[in-house]
Amino acid sequence: MKNELNNVIYLVNKAINKKAGENTVVLDLRKITSICDYFIITSAASSRQVKLIADEIQDELLKENIELLNKEGYSSGRWVLLDYGDIVIHIFHEEDRKFYNIEGIWKDAGKMHIV
């Protein structure tokens, strides 16, 4: 299971990089909540770019038959949440990321910066 999650994180990061997402981090939530195992958080400079990143992630994971369970916020393009069960992806317009401060709320989570 761990290798499968690592593969999903790799694929998500690949999709984010393809659409120039910024300041991507992975929060390891396994020791502090049962909501999910990981949050992947990234930023974009515009609402259009937020949507492009979300679309690219969905396309990349669909190729691997990884099913999206829920999607929120796509129509506004300010904060898109993609729920894949063990991994929840947050794609923020950079201003909204600062405002909502997910990393601060989950400050007890282990943080991995990915390149």
Wavefront OBJ file of the C-alpha trace (Angstrom):
o trace
v 0.000 0.000 0.000
v 2.809 2.437 0.851
v 4.392 1.972 -2.588
v 1.013 2.616 -4.205
v 0.633 5.885 -2.283
v 4.184 6.913 -3.171
v 3.371 6.253 -6.821
v 0.234 8.421 -6.607
v 2.226 11.217 -4.944
v 4.804 10.947 -7.749
v 2.098 11.115 -10.444
v 0.388 14.080 -8.791
v 3.695 15.936 -8.496
v 4.463 15.194 -12.150
v 1.088 16.648 -13.187
v 1.568 19.715 -10.968
v 5.023 20.374 -12.419
v 3.706 19.984 -15.973
v 1.319 22.893 -15.336
v 3.838 24.955 -13.322
v 2.329 24.622 -9.858
v 4.372 26.348 -7.153
v 5.486 25.650 -3.583
v 4.174 22.098 -3.592
v 4.288 20.279 -0.260
v 3.068 16.961 1.037
v 1.720 16.790 4.581
v 1.915 13.370 6.226
v -1.227 13.162 8.356
v -1.076 9.466 9.253
v -0.103 10.039 12.894
v -2.555 12.859 13.613
v -5.879 12.133 11.874
v -7.902 9.462 10.150
v -9.275 11.859 7.499
v -6.639 10.739 5.017
v -2.955 9.828 4.929
v -1.610 12.780 2.940
v -2.497 16.275 1.826
v -0.757 17.512 -1.288
v -0.869 21.311 -1.485
v 0.199 23.502 -4.374
v -0.318 27.071 -5.594
v -1.099 28.705 -8.911
v -0.936 32.314 -10.074
v -4.426 32.420 -11.594
v -7.809 30.720 -11.466
v -7.210 29.388 -14.954
v -3.960 27.776 -13.844
v -5.684 26.259 -10.773
v -8.154 24.546 -13.111
v -5.415 23.433 -15.518
v -3.508 21.788 -12.673
v -6.666 20.070 -11.413
v -7.455 18.792 -14.911
v -3.904 17.521 -15.418
v -3.909 15.661 -12.094
v -7.236 14.026 -12.894
v -6.050 13.030 -16.386
v -2.780 11.592 -15.061
v -4.457 9.538 -12.337
v -7.265 8.372 -14.617
v -4.618 6.808 -16.888
v -3.691 4.645 -13.889
v -7.351 3.850 -13.111
v -7.176 5.847 -9.881
v -10.694 6.990 -9.128
v -11.581 10.506 -8.019
v -14.004 10.297 -5.105
v -14.959 13.959 -4.844
v -14.097 17.351 -6.321
v -14.905 20.727 -4.780
v -14.327 24.341 -5.808
v -13.617 23.817 -9.487
v -16.130 26.364 -10.778
v -14.524 29.253 -8.865
v -10.957 28.144 -9.537
v -9.713 29.654 -6.284
v -9.306 26.469 -4.223
v -9.880 23.099 -5.833
v -9.971 20.035 -3.623
v -9.503 16.618 -5.222
v -10.306 13.710 -2.914
v -8.684 10.397 -3.769
v -9.363 8.778 -0.399
v -5.935 8.305 1.185
v -4.663 11.420 -0.609
v -6.449 14.779 -0.731
v -5.061 17.408 -3.082
v -5.501 21.142 -2.504
v -4.812 23.451 -5.452
v -4.917 27.065 -4.352
v -4.808 30.427 -6.024
v -1.717 31.786 -4.226
v -3.681 34.520 -2.378
v -6.189 31.994 -1.034
v -3.438 29.626 0.083
v -2.008 32.355 2.307
v -5.460 33.196 3.668
v -6.546 29.623 4.502
v -3.085 28.545 5.742
v -3.666 24.793 5.581
v -0.029 24.145 6.512
v -0.500 26.221 9.665
v -3.706 24.451 10.641
v -1.996 21.078 10.221
v 1.348 22.217 11.660
v 1.793 18.934 13.571
v 1.927 16.989 10.301
v 5.234 15.941 8.856
v 6.026 18.136 5.874
v 7.834 17.041 2.721
v 8.811 19.517 0.047
v 8.834 17.860 -3.333
v 10.636 19.001 -6.417
l 1 2 3 4 5 6 7 8 9 10 11 12 13 14 15 16 17 18 19 20 21 22 23 24 25 26 27 28 29 30 31 32 33 34 35 36 37 38 39 40 41 42 43 44 45 46 47 48 49 50 51 52 53 54 55 56 57 58 59 60 61 62 63 64 65 66 67 68 69 70 71 72 73 74 75 76 77 78 79 80 81 82 83 84 85 86 87 88 89 90 91 92 93 94 95 96 97 98 99 100 101 102 103 104 105 106 107 108 109 110 111 112 113 114 115
